[in-house]
């Protein structure tokens, strides 16, 4: 790992990249809850000893955005959903979170 890029720095870069995705999803009122484990997984996958964190954006697209978009197109998730992103068995998994309706 690059001595200039500590693990926490990489997770902060992941947070920035996820912020871009979350803004795009907000048009559909979709929210993401990405676990710390999933963030660390993306940070480790997106780090390259030669290129540093530059591959991170591509890893987020390949490992998170593309599979999530596919599942949304298949109807697993839709407008207004809250989606938890976690890692299991070396893969990101997506689960619909229960959203509490405001009391009237």
C-alpha distances in whole Angstrom, upper triangle without the diagonal:
4,6,8,7,8,8,12,11,10,13,15,15,16,19,20,20,22,24,25,26,28,30,31,32,34,36,37,37,34,31,28,27,23,22,19,18,18,16,13,14,14,11,9,12,11,8,8,6,9,10,8,10,13,14,14,17,18,17,19,22,22,21,23,25,27,27,28,31,32,33,35,37,38,39,37,36,38,39,39,36,33,31,28,25,23,21,23,23,20,22,22,26,28,31,34,34,38,39,41,44,45,49,52
4,5,5,7,10,12,11,10,14,15,14,16,19,19,19,22,24,25,26,28,30,31,32,34,36,37,37,35,32,29,28,25,24,21,20,21,18,16,17,16,12,12,14,12,9,8,6,9,9,7,9,12,14,14,17,19,18,20,22,23,22,24,26,28,29,30,32,34,35,36,38,39,41,39,37,39,40,39,37,35,32,30,27,26,24,26,26,23,24,25,28,30,33,36,36,39,40,43,45,46,49,52
4,5,7,10,12,11,12,15,16,16,18,20,20,21,24,25,27,28,30,31,33,34,36,38,39,39,36,34,31,29,26,25,22,22,22,19,17,19,18,15,14,17,16,12,12,10,12,13,10,12,15,17,17,20,22,21,22,26,26,25,27,29,31,32,33,35,37,37,38,41,42,43,41,40,41,42,41,39,36,34,31,29,27,26,28,28,25,27,27,30,32,35,37,37,41,41,43,46,47,50,53
4,6,10,11,9,10,14,14,13,16,18,18,19,22,23,24,26,27,29,31,32,33,36,37,37,35,32,29,28,25,24,21,22,22,19,17,19,18,14,15,17,15,12,13,11,12,12,9,11,14,16,16,19,21,20,21,24,25,25,26,28,30,31,32,33,36,37,37,40,41,42,40,39,40,40,39,38,35,33,31,28,27,26,29,29,26,27,27,30,32,35,37,36,40,40,42,45,45,48,51
4,7,8,6,7,10,10,10,13,15,15,16,18,20,21,23,24,26,27,29,30,33,34,34,31,28,25,25,21,21,18,18,18,15,13,15,14,11,11,14,12,9,11,10,12,11,8,8,12,14,13,16,18,17,18,21,22,21,22,24,26,28,28,30,32,33,34,36,38,38,36,35,36,37,36,34,31,29,27,24,23,23,25,26,23,24,23,27,28,31,33,33,36,36,39,41,42,45,48
4,5,5,6,9,10,11,13,14,16,17,19,20,22,23,24,26,28,29,30,33,34,33,31,28,25,23,20,19,15,16,17,14,12,14,14,10,11,14,13,11,13,12,15,14,11,11,14,16,14,17,20,18,19,22,23,22,22,25,27,28,28,30,32,33,34,36,38,38,36,34,36,36,35,33,30,28,26,23,22,21,24,24,22,23,22,25,27,29,32,31,34,35,37,40,41,44,47
4,5,5,6,9,10,11,12,14,15,16,18,21,21,22,25,26,27,28,31,32,31,28,25,22,20,17,15,12,12,13,10,8,11,11,8,8,12,11,10,13,13,16,15,12,11,15,15,13,16,18,16,16,20,21,19,19,22,25,25,25,28,30,30,31,34,35,35,33,31,33,34,33,30,27,25,22,19,18,17,20,21,18,20,19,22,24,26,28,28,31,32,34,37,38,41,44
4,5,5,6,9,10,10,13,14,15,16,19,20,20,23,25,25,26,29,30,29,26,23,20,18,15,14,11,12,13,10,9,12,12,9,11,14,13,12,15,16,19,17,14,12,16,17,14,17,19,17,17,21,22,20,20,22,25,25,25,28,30,30,30,33,35,35,32,30,32,32,31,29,25,24,21,19,18,18,21,23,20,21,20,22,23,25,27,26,29,30,32,35,35,38,41
4,5,5,6,9,10,11,13,14,15,17,19,20,22,24,25,26,29,30,29,27,24,21,20,17,16,13,15,15,11,11,14,13,9,11,14,12,11,14,15,17,15,11,10,13,15,12,15,18,16,16,19,21,20,20,21,24,25,25,27,30,30,30,33,35,35,33,31,32,32,31,29,26,25,23,20,20,20,23,24,22,22,21,24,25,27,29,28,31,31,33,36,36,40,42
4,5,5,6,9,10,11,12,14,16,17,18,20,22,23,24,27,28,27,25,22,19,18,15,15,12,13,12,9,8,10,9,5,8,10,9,8,11,13,15,13,9,7,10,11,9,12,14,13,13,16,17,16,16,18,21,22,22,24,26,27,28,30,32,32,30,28,30,30,30,28,25,23,20,18,17,17,20,21,18,19,18,21,22,24,26,26,30,30,32,35,36,39,42
4,5,5,6,9,10,10,12,15,15,16,18,20,20,22,25,26,25,22,19,16,15,11,11,9,10,10,6,6,9,8,6,9,11,10,11,14,16,18,16,13,10,13,14,10,12,15,13,12,16,17,15,15,17,20,21,20,23,25,25,26,28,30,30,28,26,27,28,27,25,21,19,17,15,14,15,18,20,17,17,16,18,19,21,23,23,26,26,29,31,32,36,39
4,5,5,6,9,10,11,13,15,15,17,19,20,21,24,25,24,22,19,16,15,13,13,11,13,13,9,10,13,11,9,12,14,13,13,16,18,20,17,14,11,14,15,12,13,16,15,13,17,19,18,17,18,21,22,21,23,26,26,26,29,31,31,29,27,28,27,26,25,22,20,19,17,17,18,21,23,21,21,19,21,21,23,25,24,27,27,29,31,32,35,38
4,5,5,6,9,10,11,13,14,16,18,19,20,23,24,24,22,19,16,16,14,15,13,15,13,10,11,13,10,8,12,13,10,11,14,16,17,14,11,8,10,11,8,9,13,12,11,14,16,16,15,16,19,21,20,22,24,25,25,28,30,30,28,26,27,27,26,25,22,21,19,17,18,18,22,23,20,20,18,21,21,24,25,25,28,28,30,32,33,37,39
4,5,5,6,9,10,11,12,14,16,16,18,21,22,21,19,16,13,13,10,12,10,12,10,6,8,10,7,6,10,11,9,11,14,17,18,16,13,9,11,11,7,8,11,10,8,12,14,13,12,13,16,17,16,18,21,22,22,24,26,27,25,23,24,24,24,22,19,17,16,13,14,15,18,20,17,16,14,17,17,20,21,22,25,25,28,30,31,34,37
4,5,5,6,9,10,10,12,14,15,16,19,20,19,17,14,12,11,9,11,10,13,11,8,10,12,10,10,14,14,13,14,18,20,22,19,16,13,14,15,11,11,14,13,11,14,16,15,13,14,18,19,17,19,22,22,22,25,27,26,24,22,23,22,22,20,17,16,15,13,14,16,20,22,20,19,16,18,17,19,20,20,23,23,25,27,28,31,34
4,5,5,7,9,10,11,13,15,15,18,20,19,18,15,13,14,12,15,14,16,14,11,14,15,12,12,15,16,13,15,18,21,21,18,16,12,13,14,11,10,14,14,11,13,17,16,14,14,18,20,18,19,23,23,23,25,27,27,26,23,24,23,22,21,19,18,18,16,18,19,23,25,22,21,18,20,20,22,23,22,25,25,27,29,29,33,35
4,5,5,7,9,10,11,13,15,17,18,18,16,15,13,14,12,15,14,16,13,11,13,14,11,11,14,14,11,14,17,20,20,17,15,11,11,12,8,7,10,11,8,10,13,13,11,11,14,16,15,16,19,20,20,22,24,25,24,21,22,21,21,20,18,17,17,15,16,18,21,23,20,19,16,18,18,20,21,22,25,24,27,29,30,34,36
4,5,5,6,9,10,10,12,15,16,15,13,11,9,10,9,12,12,14,11,9,13,13,10,12,15,15,13,16,19,22,23,20,18,14,15,14,11,9,12,12,8,10,13,12,10,10,13,15,13,14,18,18,17,20,22,22,20,18,19,18,18,17,15,13,13,11,14,15,19,22,19,17,14,16,15,17,18,18,21,21,23,25,27,30,33
4,5,5,6,9,10,10,13,15,14,13,11,10,11,11,14,15,17,15,12,16,17,14,15,18,18,16,19,22,25,26,22,20,16,17,17,14,12,15,15,12,13,16,16,13,12,16,18,15,16,20,20,19,21,24,23,22,19,19,18,17,17,15,14,15,14,17,19,22,25,23,21,18,19,17,19,19,19,22,20,23,24,25,29,31
4,6,5,7,9,10,12,14,14,13,12,12,14,13,17,18,19,17,15,18,18,15,16,19,19,16,19,22,25,25,22,20,16,16,16,13,10,13,14,11,11,15,15,13,11,14,17,15,15,18,19,18,20,23,23,22,19,19,18,18,18,16,16,17,16,19,20,24,26,24,21,18,20,18,20,20,21,23,22,25,26,27,31,33
4,5,5,6,9,11,12,12,10,10,9,12,12,15,17,18,15,14,17,17,14,16,19,18,16,19,22,25,26,23,21,18,17,16,13,11,13,13,10,9,13,13,10,8,11,13,11,11,15,15,14,16,19,19,18,15,15,15,15,15,14,13,14,13,16,18,21,24,22,19,16,16,15,17,17,18,21,20,23,24,26,29,31
4,5,5,6,9,10,10,8,7,7,10,10,14,16,18,15,14,18,18,16,17,21,20,19,22,25,28,29,26,24,20,20,19,16,14,16,16,12,13,16,15,12,10,14,15,12,13,16,16,14,17,20,19,18,15,14,13,13,12,11,11,12,12,16,18,22,25,23,20,17,17,15,16,15,16,18,17,20,21,22,26,28
4,5,5,7,10,10,9,9,10,13,14,18,19,22,19,17,21,22,19,20,24,23,21,24,27,30,30,27,25,22,21,21,18,15,18,18,15,15,18,18,15,13,16,18,15,15,18,18,16,18,21,20,20,17,16,14,14,14,14,14,16,16,20,22,26,28,26,24,20,20,18,19,18,19,21,19,21,22,23,26,28
4,5,6,8,9,9,10,11,15,15,19,21,23,20,19,22,22,19,21,24,23,21,24,27,30,31,27,26,22,21,21,18,15,17,18,14,13,17,17,14,11,14,16,13,12,15,16,14,15,19,18,18,15,14,12,13,14,14,14,16,16,20,22,25,28,26,23,20,20,17,19,18,19,21,20,22,23,24,28,29
4,5,6,7,5,7,8,12,14,17,20,21,18,18,22,21,19,21,24,23,22,25,28,31,32,29,27,24,23,22,19,17,18,18,15,14,17,16,13,10,13,14,11,10,14,14,11,13,16,15,15,11,10,9,10,10,10,11,13,14,18,20,23,26,25,21,18,17,15,16,14,15,17,16,19,20,21,25,27
4,5,5,5,7,9,13,15,19,21,23,20,20,24,24,21,23,27,26,25,28,31,34,35,31,30,26,26,25,22,19,21,21,18,17,20,20,16,14,17,18,14,14,17,17,14,16,19,17,17,13,12,9,9,10,11,12,15,16,20,23,26,29,27,24,21,20,17,17,16,16,17,15,18,18,19,22,24
4,6,7,10,13,16,18,22,25,26,23,23,27,27,24,26,29,28,27,30,33,36,36,33,32,28,27,27,24,21,22,23,20,18,21,21,18,15,17,19,15,14,17,17,14,15,19,17,18,14,11,9,10,12,13,15,18,19,23,25,28,31,30,27,23,22,19,20,18,18,19,17,20,19,20,24,25
4,5,9,12,15,18,21,24,26,23,23,27,26,24,26,29,28,27,31,33,37,38,34,33,29,29,28,25,22,23,23,20,19,21,21,17,15,16,17,14,12,15,14,11,13,15,13,14,11,8,5,7,9,11,12,16,17,21,24,27,29,28,25,22,20,17,17,15,16,17,15,17,17,19,22,23
4,7,10,13,16,19,22,24,22,22,26,26,24,26,29,28,28,31,34,37,38,35,33,30,29,28,25,23,24,24,20,20,22,22,18,16,18,19,15,14,17,16,13,15,18,15,15,11,9,6,5,7,8,11,14,16,20,23,26,29,28,25,21,20,17,16,13,14,14,12,14,14,15,19,20
4,7,10,13,16,19,21,18,19,22,22,21,23,26,25,25,28,31,34,35,32,31,27,27,26,23,20,22,21,17,17,19,18,14,13,15,15,11,12,15,13,10,14,15,13,12,9,7,6,5,5,6,7,11,13,16,20,22,25,25,21,18,16,13,13,10,11,12,11,14,15,17,20,22
4,7,10,13,16,18,16,16,19,20,18,21,24,23,23,26,29,32,34,31,29,25,25,24,21,19,21,20,16,17,19,17,14,13,16,16,12,13,16,15,13,16,18,16,14,11,10,9,8,7,5,6,9,10,14,17,20,24,23,20,16,15,12,12,10,10,12,10,13,15,16,20,22
4,6,9,12,14,12,12,16,16,15,17,20,20,19,22,26,29,31,28,26,22,23,22,18,17,19,17,13,15,17,15,11,11,14,14,11,13,15,14,13,17,18,16,14,11,12,12,11,9,6,5,6,7,11,14,17,20,19,17,13,12,9,10,10,9,12,12,15,17,19,23,25
4,6,10,12,10,11,14,15,14,16,19,19,19,22,26,29,31,28,26,22,24,22,19,18,20,18,15,17,18,15,12,14,17,16,13,16,18,16,16,19,20,19,16,14,15,15,13,11,7,6,5,6,9,12,15,19,18,16,12,12,10,10,10,9,12,12,15,17,19,23,26
4,7,8,6,7,10,11,11,13,15,15,16,18,22,25,27,25,22,19,21,19,16,16,17,15,12,14,16,13,10,12,16,14,12,16,18,16,17,20,21,20,18,16,17,18,17,14,11,8,6,5,6,9,13,16,15,13,10,10,9,11,12,11,15,16,18,21,23,26,29
4,5,5,6,9,10,11,12,14,15,16,18,22,25,27,25,23,20,22,21,17,18,19,17,14,17,18,14,13,15,18,17,15,19,20,19,20,23,24,23,20,18,20,21,20,17,13,11,7,6,6,8,11,15,14,13,10,11,11,12,14,13,16,17,20,23,24,27,31
4,5,5,6,9,10,10,12,14,15,16,20,22,25,23,20,18,20,20,16,17,19,16,15,18,19,16,14,17,20,19,18,21,23,22,23,26,27,26,23,22,24,24,23,20,17,14,11,10,8,9,13,15,14,14,12,13,14,15,17,16,19,20,23,26,27,30,34
4,5,5,6,9,10,11,12,14,15,19,21,24,23,20,18,20,19,16,18,19,15,14,17,17,14,14,17,19,18,17,21,22,21,23,26,26,26,23,22,24,26,24,21,18,15,12,9,7,7,9,12,11,11,10,11,13,15,17,17,20,22,25,28,30,33,36
4,5,5,6,9,10,10,12,14,18,20,23,21,19,16,18,17,13,15,16,12,11,14,14,10,10,13,16,14,14,17,19,18,19,22,23,23,20,19,22,23,22,19,16,13,10,7,5,5,9,11,10,9,7,9,11,13,16,16,19,21,24,27,29,32,35
4,5,5,6,9,10,10,12,16,19,21,19,16,13,16,15,11,13,14,12,10,13,14,11,11,14,16,16,15,18,20,20,21,24,25,25,22,21,23,24,23,20,17,15,12,9,8,9,13,15,13,12,10,12,13,16,18,18,21,22,25,28,29,33,36
4,5,5,6,8,10,11,14,16,19,18,15,13,16,15,12,14,15,12,12,15,16,13,13,16,19,18,18,21,23,23,24,27,28,28,25,24,26,27,27,24,21,18,15,12,10,10,13,14,12,12,11,14,16,18,21,21,24,26,28,31,33,36,39
4,5,5,6,8,10,13,16,19,18,15,13,16,14,11,13,14,10,10,14,13,10,11,15,16,16,16,19,21,20,22,25,25,26,23,23,25,27,26,23,21,17,15,11,9,7,10,11,8,9,9,12,14,17,20,21,24,26,29,32,34,37,40
4,5,5,6,8,12,15,17,15,13,11,12,10,7,10,10,7,7,10,10,8,9,12,14,14,15,17,19,19,21,23,24,25,23,22,24,25,25,22,20,17,15,11,11,9,13,14,10,10,9,12,14,17,20,21,25,26,29,32,33,37,40
4,6,5,6,10,12,15,13,10,8,11,10,7,10,12,9,9,13,13,11,12,15,17,18,18,21,22,23,24,26,28,29,26,25,27,28,28,25,23,20,18,14,13,12,15,16,13,13,13,16,18,21,23,24,27,28,31,34,35,39,42
4,5,5,8,11,14,13,11,9,12,11,9,12,13,10,11,15,14,12,14,17,19,19,20,22,24,24,26,28,29,30,28,27,29,31,30,28,25,22,20,16,14,12,15,15,11,13,13,17,19,22,25,26,29,31,33,36,38,41,44
4,6,8,11,14,12,11,10,11,9,7,11,10,7,9,12,11,9,12,15,16,16,17,20,21,22,24,26,26,28,26,25,28,29,29,27,25,21,19,16,14,12,14,14,10,11,12,15,18,21,24,25,29,30,34,36,38,42,45
4,7,10,12,10,8,6,8,5,4,7,8,6,8,11,10,10,12,14,15,17,18,20,21,22,24,26,27,28,27,26,28,29,29,27,25,22,20,17,16,15,17,17,14,14,14,17,19,23,25,26,30,31,34,37,38,42,45
4,7,9,8,5,5,7,7,6,10,11,9,11,14,14,14,16,18,19,20,22,23,25,26,28,29,31,32,30,29,31,32,33,30,28,25,23,20,19,17,20,19,16,17,17,21,23,26,29,29,33,34,37,39,41,44,47
4,5,5,5,6,8,7,9,12,12,11,14,16,16,16,18,20,21,22,24,26,27,28,30,32,33,35,33,32,34,35,36,34,31,28,27,23,22,20,22,21,18,19,20,23,26,29,32,33,36,37,40,43,45,48,51
4,6,6,9,10,10,12,16,16,15,18,20,19,20,22,24,25,26,28,30,31,32,34,35,37,38,37,36,38,39,39,37,35,32,30,26,25,23,25,24,20,22,23,27,29,32,35,36,40,40,43,46,47,51,54
4,6,9,9,10,13,16,16,16,19,20,20,21,23,25,25,27,29,30,31,33,35,36,37,39,38,37,39,40,40,38,36,33,32,28,28,26,28,27,23,24,25,29,31,34,37,38,42,42,45,48,49,53,55
4,6,6,7,10,12,13,13,16,17,18,19,21,22,23,25,26,27,29,31,32,33,35,37,36,35,36,37,37,36,34,31,30,26,26,24,27,26,22,23,23,27,29,32,35,36,39,40,43,45,46,50,53
4,6,8,9,12,13,13,15,17,18,18,20,21,23,24,25,27,29,30,31,33,35,36,35,33,35,36,36,34,32,29,27,24,24,22,25,25,21,22,22,26,27,30,33,34,37,37,40,43,44,47,50
4,6,5,8,10,10,11,14,15,15,16,18,20,21,22,24,26,27,28,30,32,33,31,30,31,32,32,30,28,25,24,21,21,20,23,23,20,20,19,23,24,27,29,30,34,34,37,39,40,44,46
4,5,7,8,10,11,13,14,15,16,17,18,21,22,23,25,27,27,29,31,32,31,30,31,31,32,31,29,26,25,22,23,22,25,25,21,21,20,24,25,28,30,31,35,35,38,40,41,45,47
4,6,5,6,9,10,11,12,14,15,16,18,19,20,22,24,25,26,28,30,29,27,29,30,31,29,27,24,24,20,20,19,22,22,18,18,17,21,22,26,28,29,33,34,37,39,41,44,47
4,5,5,6,9,10,10,11,12,14,16,17,18,20,22,23,24,26,28,26,25,26,27,28,26,24,21,20,17,17,17,19,20,16,16,15,18,19,23,25,26,30,30,33,35,37,41,43
4,5,5,6,9,10,10,10,12,15,15,16,18,20,20,22,24,25,24,23,24,25,25,24,22,20,20,17,18,18,21,22,18,17,15,18,19,22,24,25,29,29,32,34,35,39,41
4,5,5,6,8,10,10,10,13,14,15,17,19,20,21,23,25,24,23,24,25,26,25,24,21,21,17,18,18,20,21,17,16,15,18,19,22,24,26,30,30,34,35,37,41,43
4,5,5,6,8,9,10,12,13,15,16,18,19,21,22,24,22,22,24,25,26,24,22,19,18,15,15,14,17,17,13,12,12,15,16,20,22,24,28,29,32,34,36,40,42
4,6,5,5,6,9,10,11,12,14,16,17,18,20,21,20,19,20,21,22,20,19,16,15,12,13,13,16,17,14,12,10,13,14,17,19,21,25,25,29,31,33,36,39
4,6,6,5,6,9,10,10,12,14,15,16,18,20,19,18,19,20,22,20,19,16,17,14,15,15,18,19,16,14,12,14,15,18,20,22,25,26,29,31,33,37,39
4,6,6,6,7,10,11,11,14,15,16,18,20,19,18,20,22,24,22,21,18,17,14,15,14,16,17,14,11,11,13,14,18,20,23,26,27,31,33,35,39,41
4,6,7,7,9,11,12,13,15,16,17,19,17,17,19,21,22,20,18,15,14,11,12,11,13,13,11,8,7,10,11,15,18,20,24,25,28,31,33,37,39
4,6,6,6,8,10,11,12,14,15,17,15,14,16,18,19,16,15,12,12,8,10,11,13,15,13,10,7,9,9,13,15,17,20,21,25,27,30,33,36
4,6,5,6,9,10,10,12,14,15,14,13,15,16,17,16,15,12,13,11,13,14,17,18,16,13,11,12,11,14,16,18,21,22,25,27,29,33,35
4,5,5,6,9,10,11,12,14,14,14,15,17,19,17,17,15,16,13,15,16,18,19,16,13,11,12,12,15,17,20,23,24,28,29,32,35,37
4,5,5,6,9,10,11,13,11,12,14,17,18,16,16,13,14,11,13,13,15,16,14,11,9,9,9,12,14,17,21,22,26,28,31,34,36
4,5,5,6,9,10,11,9,9,11,13,15,12,12,9,11,9,12,13,15,17,16,12,10,9,7,10,12,14,18,19,22,24,27,30,32
4,5,5,6,9,10,10,9,10,12,15,13,14,12,14,13,16,17,19,21,19,16,13,13,11,14,14,17,20,20,24,25,28,31,33
4,5,5,6,9,9,10,12,14,17,15,16,14,16,15,17,18,19,20,19,15,13,13,11,14,15,18,21,22,26,27,30,33,35
4,5,5,6,5,7,9,13,15,12,14,11,13,13,15,16,17,19,18,15,13,11,9,11,11,15,17,19,23,24,27,30,32
4,5,5,6,5,6,9,12,10,12,11,14,14,17,18,20,22,21,18,15,13,11,12,11,14,17,17,21,22,25,28,30
4,5,8,8,9,11,15,14,16,14,17,17,20,21,22,24,23,20,18,16,14,15,15,18,20,21,24,25,28,31,32
4,6,8,10,13,16,14,16,15,17,17,20,21,21,23,23,19,17,15,13,14,14,18,19,21,24,25,28,31,33
4,5,6,10,13,11,14,13,16,17,20,21,22,24,24,20,18,16,13,13,12,15,17,18,21,21,25,28,29
4,7,11,12,10,12,10,13,14,16,18,19,21,21,18,15,12,10,9,8,12,14,15,19,20,24,26,28
4,7,9,6,9,8,11,13,16,18,19,22,22,18,15,13,9,9,7,10,12,13,16,17,21,24,26
4,6,6,9,10,13,15,19,21,23,26,25,22,19,16,13,12,10,12,13,13,16,16,19,22,24
4,6,9,11,15,17,20,23,25,28,28,24,21,19,15,14,12,13,13,12,15,15,17,20,22
4,7,10,13,16,19,23,25,28,28,25,21,19,15,14,11,11,11,9,11,11,14,17,18
4,6,10,13,16,19,21,24,25,21,18,15,12,10,7,7,8,7,11,12,15,18,20
4,7,10,13,17,19,22,22,19,16,14,10,9,6,5,7,7,10,12,15,18,21
4,6,10,13,15,19,19,16,12,10,6,6,5,6,9,10,13,16,18,22,24
4,6,10,12,16,16,14,10,8,6,5,6,6,10,11,15,18,20,23,26
4,7,10,13,13,10,7,6,5,7,9,10,14,15,19,21,24,27,30
4,7,10,10,8,6,5,7,8,11,12,16,18,21,24,26,29,32
4,7,6,5,4,6,9,11,14,15,19,21,24,28,30,33,36
4,6,5,6,7,10,12,16,17,20,23,26,29,32,35,38
4,6,8,9,13,15,19,20,24,27,30,33,36,38,42
4,7,10,13,16,20,21,25,27,30,34,36,39,42
4,6,10,13,17,19,22,25,28,31,34,37,40
4,7,10,14,15,19,21,25,27,30,33,36
4,7,10,12,16,18,22,25,28,31,34
4,7,9,13,15,19,21,24,27,30
4,6,10,12,16,18,22,24,27
4,7,9,12,15,18,21,24
4,6,10,13,15,18,21
4,6,9,13,15,18
4,6,9,12,15
4,6,9,12
4,6,9
4,6
4
